[in-house]
Amino acid sequence: MEDTEAKPPEIESSSVKDDQQELGETSNPVSVTPPESGMVFNSEKELHDYFNLYAHHIGFGIVKKSVKNGDDGQLKYYALTCSKYGKRRMNVENALNLKPSTKTGCKAKINVKVSNEGSFIISGVYLEHNHQLSPRKSQSSGCKKKVNSYVKKRLGVNDQAGISLNKDVPSLVVETGGYENLLFTVKDPRNYIGRARQFRLGPDDVEALSNYFVRMQKRNSNFFYAIDTDEEGHWRNVFWADARSIAAYESFGDVISFDSTYLTDRYDMPLALFVGVNHHGQTLLFGCSLLSNDDTKSYIWLFSSWLECMSGCHPKAIITNQCKAIQAAVAKVFPHSHHRLCLWHIMRKIPEKLGGLAQYKEVEKILKRAVYESIEVGEFEETWSKMIKEYGLEKNEWLNSLYDERHHWVPVYIKNSFWAGMSISQRSESVDAFFNGYVGSKSSLKQFLEQYDTALKSKIENESKADFASFHSIIPVIFDCYYEKQFQEVYTNDIFRLFQEEMRGMLYCNLVLNEVDESISKHHVKEVFIGKNGKYRRQVTYDVCFNEIEGESKCSCCLFEFKGILCRHLMKVLIEKNVKEVPCQYILDRWRKDIKHRYTLIKNCYDDFQSNEQKLRYDKLCSHFYRVAEIGAISTENYDFFVRTIDEAMDKLMNQSVSKSINLNHANMEPMQEGSEELQQAADGNNRSQTHLNVQAKKKVIQEQKNEESQIDLQPSKKKRVIIHYYAIDMKHICICAEVDLQHAFAGSSEGRNVF
């Protein structure tokens, strides 16, 4: 066989090159050379378009099958088959209400292999069909061409102009000379418009987002945002995270939850959240995103953007919805993170998926018992298997898919990994209500952004209150044992309450010594569970191993491994062994109240930096400008006069302010370097409430740096040029910028970068 490449066949019609002719076939017949082994294509799209056009010409649809990736995750092999490839699947549960099937077991296909250089080669060709071919109806056979740019643009413009698809689609049919000449089905334009409407940002929305991003970056340059655009330059996906959220990830980014269904259930806004929990168990926001689509490509872009924002630091564990696209993206972007599916999302589907069963109540009860009450893996397997056999659920696809993924959602399989106490039995109330009260069912994106800052400020305030309460109030101990006082002193109040719940649970636990092997003792702790009516429900035995020399303990319930809190069974053994002090490995820094986290030092960028006096002046100016705008819009003369007058006034104010600022900073250059009081006075004289840098805090940091033994030797050549922005540049404020020479005291230190 010769080493020359077989080029894709040329199409005898030039219709692809013409925008309007791309709608479908012209009156001239299109001739396409049949595929042959050895044909080489430069891209997958090029090969797909060729075979798609051939299939349309012959009269069948195509689908992609048998995809195989190499060890490096790259595509190595796949097949393009006839849409009637394969056999129909029988649904036993709906045997009396069967749905039509297009599968006939057709074997027609082409095999494709991908070379190391990235070219796509047809390695096998099978063109015999076991069904009739219909070229005139092939646009309905799954061989549709993607709606091209001309059609997309036309559909989008007409949709925004209020022209319905019922009128728009027939015009496309007339333009191509009939339905049989369309290279896409009639449903394709509807699907495209549906997706476009899902995330169509109007001028006001784009402007609102752009202004918000610019405003936040002016307040803190560490504000991060990323925008994904389509081939036409339209915004498709957006992600952003503020400086405080990014810094908080350093302290509490071990476990994150990604919720892509938030707001889409109640509101028509595709908002997805990255969240975690802080040392009080409160929800922390690690980033927000607006997604136009829920495919794997979109999630890979989002996760990659988020990971870049977090300096490439992968979370140890991540919780997501039960979505194939998300699971594929997690495996791609977070391959080494523990991945768990949200149990709340799975269990709430039970009525939808199993509600039609004759014995639904019984199945639901056994299913919940298997999930929530299984202590060991074998117990879950036995209960699940018994349920499937007893109620004849062997063919239930949903239950089968859940069983295949049981290692990612059933508590008994995931309890050995740390999940920071994130709920396994229900959706986190704090996540569910994160923006409750701030977003309504009719809220626009612009309105949401206006309320977004308020919602985040509320979360910060709640954390500050919890910090204050933990430092200035004490929850009394229940038992007179030293290790309870240990946790009382170091843990936050909210976490200490969870610890005390376990201590109360000891009242229902009985200890039985099983055996002693030198320094290791094994115990059986029997716990009695009481129902809501106070009646006895069941008794469960847990195994506890205790090493007296090493001070290590382990319980089969794995509460400490899962939540980071000692369980009642371990504490029962500790009391029995007269342990006075809990080893340090059981006191997690994550829950301590005496650790200062860096993100709390970052100024709240959600504040508007305006005093009440400034707000009053701003409101009055806005009122005047509205009246001016009404008069100025009456005629061109009025408009030109007002614009010229306002420009002159702005130039005059800016020149005066900049001149005053430069003179003031030159006069105080040396005191600013030395950190004297004149620096604070100068800053206060220029800006009382809008200064982006807390000068007094920087003086303190500089002084502390000077007092440290490891102080960096300052060299005259190591000066850093820092621009202090006293006001934002926008329609609301006047810009005053002063350049100040500061000694490069914080060169290479993370503390210095955070201060400036």
Secondary structure, DSSP 4 states (H G I P E B T S, - for coil): --SSPBPPPPPS--GGGSTGGGGB--SSPP--PPP-TTBEESSHHHHHHHHHHHHHHHT--EEEEEEEE-TTS-EEEEEEEETTBS-PPP-GGGTTSPPP-----B--EEEEEE-TTS-EEEEEEE---SS---GGGGGGTT-PPPP-HHHHHHHHHHHHTT--HHHHHHHHHHHHTSGGGBSS-THHHHHHHHHHHHT---HHHHHHHHHHHHHHHHH-TT-EEEEEE-TTS-EEEEEEE-HHHHHHHHHHTTEEEEESSTTTTTSS--EEEEEEE-TTS-EEEEEEEE-S--SHHHHHHHHHHHHHHTTT---SEEEE-S-HHHHHHHHHH-TTSEEEE-HHHHHTTHHHHHTTSTTHHHHHHHHHHHHHS--SHHHHHHHHHHHHHHTT-TT-HHHHHHHHTGGGT-HHHHTTS--TT--SSS--HHHHTTTTTT--TT--HHHHHHHHHHHHHHHHHHHHHHHHHHHH--PPPSS--HHHHHHHHHB-HHHHHHHHHHHHHGGGEEEEEEEEETTEEEEEEEEEEE-TTS-EEEEEEEEEEEETTTTEEEETT-HHHHHSS--HHHHHHHHHTT--S--GGGS-GGGBSS---GGGGS--TTS----HHHHHHHHHHHHHHHHHHHHHTS-HHHHHHHHHHHHHHHHHHHHHHHHHHHHHHHHTHHHHHHT-HHHHHHHHHH-SS--SS-HHHHHHHHHHHHHSTTPPPP-TT-EEEEEEESS--SSSS---EEEEEEE-TTTT-HHHHHH-
